[in-house]
Amino acid sequence: MGDSRAGRAFIGSFTSAGGGGVVAVSVDAETGALTRTGAGDAVADPSYLALGEQDGTPVLYAVSETAEGAVAAFDVRGPEPRPLGARVPVCGAGPTHLAVVGGHLLTANYGSGSVSVLPIGDDGMPGAVTGVLQYEGSGPDPDRQRGPHAHQVVPDPSGRWVLGVDLGTDTVRIAVLDPGAGELVPHHEAALRPGTGPRHLAFHPAGSHAYVLNELVSTLTVCRWDAETGILEPVGEAAVLPEDAAGPSYPSEVVVAPAGDRLWVANRGHDSISVLTLGPDRERVELVTTVPCGGHWPRDLVLDPGGRRLYAANERSGDVTWFDLDPETGVPRRAGSLPAPAASCVVFAPAGT
């Protein structure tokens, strides 16, 4: 890559809206600046990415957010992503998120309201689907909640449980991955306030709490998490925008600081990043301020590995903007931007990748 100090990251983007597919970038260690090194558009609409590893070799996985739904794997050792093989159907529509869990690839299928399980082979390629956990139900919003809409799937910090966030039914669904059968076994459902439309969640570094971001009402639901029993308990809800915020807004992502003392939220429509503090009890959430996201429609928000900067993938303005974080207040300050048409997400590679 030229500069041994440079890190690497990958940007997902919607090819149907002019994006480059999976875009590889180098990351300047001093400034955080991104420089494009290559791209691969072999897979349509790779809206979300996840990094895995096979025998010490990094493998990048992408969902193809299309009607038929698929995943793809990429070799990312070179300057541009190279497909490891043909894309693999997920037996679900419109996958929006994926995670590598216990030697398997899990996808949250928004269109069909399900989570699919695909085993990962010795070559890093996902195999055929071995299990589909189909969600059921609906919510009160007639436009967005006529049926289930799985928007995110993540493992809990203990690695014992898998959580699926269902925007369509206002629930977070907890399951156990059976690696032998390659299936998810339902365990518990946490019901959130009807009509909130949960989109994504993030865990506190201590593993004791989770913060569920609601897309339809611009709030954050605070939950206690018990890793022993696999029970998620909602205990409060906080606004992520000021009361006088103008126009509709649809929060997209929540990020918790490594120190566990604050979090950040990206807001589409309001086109901002919210800064919120977390009290010592990890349950008191207070909105401090909002700052412009540096573009339009921030679909994703992520911390760099050092926890010093935030990166916003601004889908409709077509850029990834980065921000230096004030070490005392956590308030982001815009530091630069990279053109990235139809950007959907950013994923950082471990050092040395």
C-alpha positions as CSV (number, residue, x, y, z in Angstrom):
1,M,0.0,0.0,0.0
2,G,3.0,2.3,0.0
3,D,2.7,3.9,3.5
4,S,3.2,1.3,6.2
5,R,1.3,3.6,8.6
6,A,-1.8,3.5,6.5
7,G,-4.8,1.4,7.5
8,R,-7.5,0.1,5.3
9,A,-11.3,0.4,5.1
10,F,-14.0,-0.6,2.7
11,I,-17.1,1.4,1.6
12,G,-20.3,-0.3,0.4
13,S,-22.4,1.6,-2.1
14,F,-25.5,1.1,-4.2
15,T,-24.6,0.2,-7.8
16,S,-28.2,0.9,-8.9
17,A,-27.7,4.6,-7.9
18,G,-24.3,5.0,-9.5
19,G,-22.1,3.7,-6.7
20,G,-18.9,1.8,-7.3
21,G,-20.0,-1.4,-5.4
22,V,-17.3,-2.4,-2.9
23,V,-14.7,0.4,-2.7
24,A,-11.3,-0.1,-1.0
25,V,-9.6,2.9,0.6
26,S,-6.4,3.5,2.5
27,V,-6.6,5.4,5.8
28,D,-4.0,7.9,6.8
29,A,-2.9,7.1,10.3
30,E,-2.2,10.7,11.3
31,T,-5.1,12.6,9.7
32,G,-7.7,9.9,9.1
33,A,-8.0,10.9,5.5
34,L,-9.3,8.3,3.0
35,T,-7.8,7.6,-0.4
36,R,-9.5,5.3,-2.9
37,T,-7.3,2.4,-4.1
38,G,-9.8,0.3,-6.1
39,A,-13.3,-0.9,-6.4
40,G,-15.3,-4.0,-7.5
41,D,-18.9,-3.8,-8.9
42,A,-19.3,-7.5,-9.5
43,V,-22.2,-7.6,-6.9
44,A,-25.3,-5.4,-7.2
45,D,-26.1,-3.0,-4.3
46,P,-23.7,-4.2,-1.6
47,S,-25.4,-2.1,1.0
48,Y,-23.6,-3.6,4.0
49,L,-20.2,-5.2,4.6
50,A,-18.6,-7.4,7.3
51,L,-15.0,-8.6,7.7
52,G,-14.1,-12.2,8.5
53,E,-11.0,-14.3,8.6
54,Q,-10.1,-17.6,7.1
55,D,-6.8,-19.2,8.2
56,G,-5.4,-15.8,9.0
57,T,-6.5,-14.3,5.7
58,P,-9.1,-11.5,5.7
59,V,-12.3,-12.1,3.8
60,L,-14.8,-9.3,3.2
61,Y,-18.5,-10.3,3.0
62,A,-21.2,-8.2,1.4
63,V,-25.0,-8.5,1.1
64,S,-26.6,-7.8,-2.2
65,E,-29.7,-5.8,-1.3
66,T,-31.8,-7.0,-4.2
67,A,-35.2,-8.6,-4.5
68,E,-33.8,-12.1,-4.7
69,G,-31.1,-11.4,-2.0
70,A,-27.6,-12.7,-2.0
71,V,-24.2,-12.5,-0.4
72,A,-20.7,-12.4,-1.8
73,A,-17.2,-12.9,-0.5
74,F,-14.1,-10.9,-1.5
75,D,-10.3,-11.3,-1.3
76,V,-9.1,-7.9,-0.1
77,R,-5.4,-8.5,0.1
78,G,-4.8,-6.5,-3.0
79,P,-5.6,-2.8,-3.8
80,E,-9.1,-3.7,-5.0
81,P,-11.6,-6.3,-3.8
82,R,-11.6,-9.5,-5.8
83,P,-14.6,-11.8,-5.8
84,L,-13.8,-15.3,-4.3
85,G,-16.6,-16.8,-6.3
86,A,-20.2,-16.4,-7.5
87,R,-22.7,-14.7,-5.3
88,V,-24.8,-17.0,-3.1
89,P,-28.6,-16.7,-2.7
90,V,-29.8,-16.1,0.9
91,C,-33.4,-17.4,0.4
92,G,-34.7,-13.9,1.5
93,A,-35.5,-10.6,0.0
94,G,-33.6,-7.3,0.4
95,P,-30.9,-8.3,2.9
96,T,-29.7,-5.1,4.6
97,H,-27.2,-6.4,7.2
98,L,-24.9,-9.4,7.9
99,A,-22.6,-10.7,10.6
100,V,-20.0,-13.4,10.9
101,V,-20.9,-15.7,13.8
102,G,-19.4,-19.0,14.8
103,G,-18.2,-20.0,11.3
104,H,-21.4,-18.9,9.7
105,L,-22.7,-15.9,7.8
106,L,-26.0,-14.5,9.0
107,T,-28.1,-12.0,7.0
108,A,-31.0,-9.8,8.1
109,N,-33.5,-9.9,5.2
110,Y,-35.5,-6.7,5.4
111,G,-38.0,-7.5,2.6
112,S,-38.9,-10.9,3.7
113,G,-38.6,-10.3,7.4
114,S,-36.2,-13.2,8.1
115,V,-32.6,-14.1,9.1
116,S,-30.7,-16.6,7.0
117,V,-27.8,-18.8,8.0
118,L,-25.0,-19.8,5.6
119,P,-22.0,-21.9,6.6
120,I,-18.6,-20.5,5.7
121,G,-16.3,-23.0,3.9
122,D,-12.6,-23.6,4.3
123,D,-12.0,-21.3,1.4
124,G,-13.9,-18.5,3.0
125,M,-16.9,-18.8,0.6
126,P,-20.4,-19.0,2.1
127,G,-22.2,-22.2,1.3
128,A,-25.9,-22.7,0.5
129,V,-28.4,-21.6,3.2
130,T,-28.9,-24.1,6.0
131,G,-31.5,-22.3,7.9
132,V,-34.0,-19.4,7.7
133,L,-35.6,-18.0,10.8
134,Q,-38.8,-16.3,9.6
135,Y,-40.3,-13.6,11.7
136,E,-44.0,-13.0,12.1
137,G,-46.2,-10.1,13.0
138,S,-46.8,-6.4,12.2
139,G,-46.9,-2.9,13.7
140,P,-49.1,0.1,13.8
141,D,-47.5,2.1,11.0
142,P,-49.5,1.2,7.8
143,D,-46.7,2.2,5.5
144,R,-43.6,0.6,7.2
145,Q,-45.0,-2.1,9.5
146,R,-47.4,-4.3,7.5
147,G,-45.1,-7.2,8.2
148,P,-41.8,-8.1,9.7
149,H,-38.7,-6.3,8.5
150,A,-35.4,-7.7,9.9
151,H,-32.9,-4.8,9.7
152,Q,-29.9,-6.0,11.7
153,V,-28.5,-9.2,13.0
154,V,-25.6,-9.1,15.6
155,P,-24.0,-11.4,18.2
156,D,-24.0,-10.3,21.8
157,P,-20.6,-9.5,23.4
158,S,-20.5,-13.0,25.1
159,G,-20.9,-14.7,21.8
160,R,-23.7,-16.9,23.2
161,W,-26.6,-15.2,21.6
162,V,-27.8,-13.7,18.3
163,L,-30.0,-10.6,18.3
164,G,-32.2,-9.6,15.3
165,V,-33.7,-6.1,15.2
166,D,-37.2,-6.2,13.6
167,L,-38.4,-2.7,12.4
168,G,-41.7,-4.1,11.2
169,T,-42.9,-5.6,14.5
170,D,-41.1,-3.3,17.1
171,T,-39.2,-6.2,18.6
172,V,-35.7,-7.4,19.2
173,R,-35.6,-11.2,18.8
174,I,-32.9,-13.3,20.6
175,A,-31.9,-16.7,19.2
176,V,-29.2,-19.3,19.6
177,L,-27.1,-20.5,16.7
178,D,-26.9,-24.3,16.4
179,P,-23.6,-24.6,14.5
180,G,-24.1,-28.3,13.8
181,A,-27.5,-27.9,12.2
182,G,-26.7,-24.4,10.8
183,E,-29.9,-23.0,12.2
184,L,-31.1,-20.3,14.6
185,V,-33.2,-21.5,17.5
186,P,-35.6,-18.8,18.9
187,H,-35.2,-17.9,22.5
188,H,-36.8,-14.6,23.5
189,E,-38.5,-11.6,22.1
190,A,-38.2,-8.1,23.6
191,A,-41.2,-5.9,22.8
192,L,-40.5,-2.2,22.3
193,R,-43.0,0.6,22.2
194,P,-45.4,0.1,19.3
195,G,-44.6,2.2,16.3
196,T,-41.0,3.0,17.2
197,G,-39.5,1.0,14.3
198,P,-36.2,-0.3,15.8
199,R,-33.5,-0.3,13.2
200,H,-30.1,-1.0,14.8
201,L,-28.7,-1.6,18.2
202,A,-25.3,-1.2,19.9
203,F,-23.9,-2.7,23.1
204,H,-22.3,-0.9,25.9
205,P,-18.6,-2.0,26.2
206,A,-19.4,-3.5,29.6
207,G,-21.9,-5.8,27.9
208,S,-24.6,-5.0,30.4
209,H,-26.8,-2.7,28.3
210,A,-27.9,-2.3,24.7
211,Y,-29.1,0.9,22.9
212,V,-31.7,0.3,20.3
213,L,-32.1,3.1,17.7
214,N,-35.6,3.7,16.4
215,E,-36.1,4.8,12.9
216,L,-39.7,5.9,12.9
217,V,-39.7,8.2,16.0
218,S,-36.1,9.5,16.4
219,T,-35.6,7.9,19.8
220,L,-33.2,5.5,21.5
221,T,-34.5,2.7,23.7
222,V,-32.3,1.8,26.6
223,C,-32.2,-1.9,27.5
224,R,-30.6,-4.0,30.1
225,W,-29.0,-7.1,28.8
226,D,-28.5,-10.3,30.7
227,A,-26.0,-12.5,28.9
228,E,-26.6,-15.4,31.4
229,T,-30.3,-15.7,30.5
230,G,-30.4,-14.1,27.1
231,I,-33.0,-11.6,28.1
232,L,-33.2,-8.0,26.8
233,E,-35.3,-5.7,29.0
234,P,-36.3,-2.2,27.8
235,V,-36.0,0.3,30.7
236,G,-36.3,3.8,29.0
237,E,-36.5,5.9,25.9
238,A,-34.7,9.1,25.0
239,A,-34.9,11.6,22.1
240,V,-32.0,11.8,19.8
241,L,-33.0,15.2,18.3
242,P,-34.1,18.5,19.8
243,E,-37.8,19.1,20.3
244,D,-37.7,21.9,17.7
245,A,-35.9,19.8,15.0
246,A,-37.5,20.7,11.7
247,G,-38.8,18.2,9.1
248,P,-39.0,14.4,9.2
249,S,-35.9,12.5,10.2
250,Y,-35.0,8.8,10.1
251,P,-32.1,7.8,12.4
252,S,-29.8,5.2,10.8
253,E,-27.0,4.2,13.2
254,V,-25.9,4.4,16.8
255,V,-22.3,4.1,18.0
256,V,-21.1,3.8,21.6
257,A,-17.8,5.3,22.7
258,P,-15.1,2.7,23.8
259,A,-15.1,4.4,27.3
260,G,-18.9,3.9,27.5
261,D,-19.6,7.5,28.5
262,R,-21.3,8.7,25.4
263,L,-22.8,7.7,22.1
264,W,-23.5,9.2,18.7
265,V,-26.4,8.8,16.3
266,A,-26.7,9.6,12.6
267,N,-29.9,11.2,11.4
268,R,-31.2,11.1,7.8
269,G,-33.4,14.0,6.8
270,H,-32.1,16.2,9.7
271,D,-28.7,15.3,8.2
272,S,-26.9,15.5,11.5
273,I,-24.9,13.6,14.1
274,S,-26.3,13.7,17.6
275,V,-24.0,13.6,20.6
276,L,-25.5,12.0,23.7
277,T,-24.0,11.3,27.2
278,L,-24.4,8.1,29.2
279,G,-24.7,8.3,32.9
280,P,-22.7,6.1,35.3
281,D,-25.7,3.8,35.6
282,R,-25.5,3.3,31.7
283,E,-29.3,4.1,31.6
284,R,-29.5,7.9,31.8
285,V,-29.1,9.2,28.2
286,E,-29.0,13.0,27.6
287,L,-28.8,14.8,24.2
288,V,-25.9,17.3,24.3
289,T,-25.9,18.7,20.8
290,T,-26.1,18.0,17.1
291,V,-23.7,18.8,14.3
292,P,-24.1,18.7,10.5
293,C,-23.2,15.3,9.0
294,G,-21.2,16.8,6.2
295,G,-23.6,15.8,3.5
296,H,-27.1,14.4,2.9
297,W,-28.7,11.3,4.2
298,P,-26.1,9.7,6.5
299,R,-26.9,6.0,6.2
300,D,-24.1,4.7,8.3
301,L,-21.8,6.0,11.1
302,V,-18.7,4.3,12.4
303,L,-15.7,4.9,14.7
304,D,-12.2,4.3,13.5
305,P,-10.3,1.5,15.3
306,G,-8.6,4.0,17.6
307,G,-11.8,5.7,18.6
308,R,-10.6,9.1,17.7
309,R,-12.7,9.8,14.6
310,L,-16.2,9.2,13.2
311,Y,-17.0,8.5,9.6
312,A,-20.4,9.2,8.1
313,A,-21.5,7.5,4.8
314,N,-23.7,10.1,3.3
315,E,-25.8,8.2,0.7
316,R,-27.6,10.9,-1.2
317,S,-24.7,13.5,-1.4
318,G,-22.4,10.7,-2.4
319,D,-19.5,11.0,0.1
320,V,-17.9,9.7,3.2
321,T,-17.1,12.5,5.6
322,W,-14.8,12.1,8.6
323,F,-14.7,14.0,11.9
324,D,-12.2,14.5,14.6
325,L,-13.7,13.9,18.1
326,D,-13.1,16.4,20.9
327,P,-11.5,14.2,23.6
328,E,-13.3,16.0,26.4
329,T,-16.8,16.5,24.9
330,G,-17.0,14.0,22.1
331,V,-18.3,16.7,19.8
332,P,-17.4,15.9,16.1
333,R,-15.5,18.4,14.1
334,R,-15.5,18.0,10.3
335,A,-12.0,17.1,9.1
336,G,-12.4,15.9,5.5
337,S,-14.4,14.1,2.9
338,L,-14.1,11.5,0.1
339,P,-16.4,11.3,-2.9
340,A,-18.3,8.0,-2.8
341,P,-21.5,7.9,-4.8
342,A,-24.4,6.2,-3.1
343,A,-22.3,5.3,-0.1
344,S,-24.1,2.9,2.3
345,C,-21.6,1.8,4.9
346,V,-17.9,1.9,6.0
347,V,-16.0,-1.0,7.6
348,F,-12.5,-0.8,9.0
349,A,-9.9,-3.6,8.6
350,P,-7.7,-4.7,11.5
351,A,-4.2,-3.4,11.5
352,G,-1.9,-5.2,9.0
353,T,-4.7,-6.2,6.6
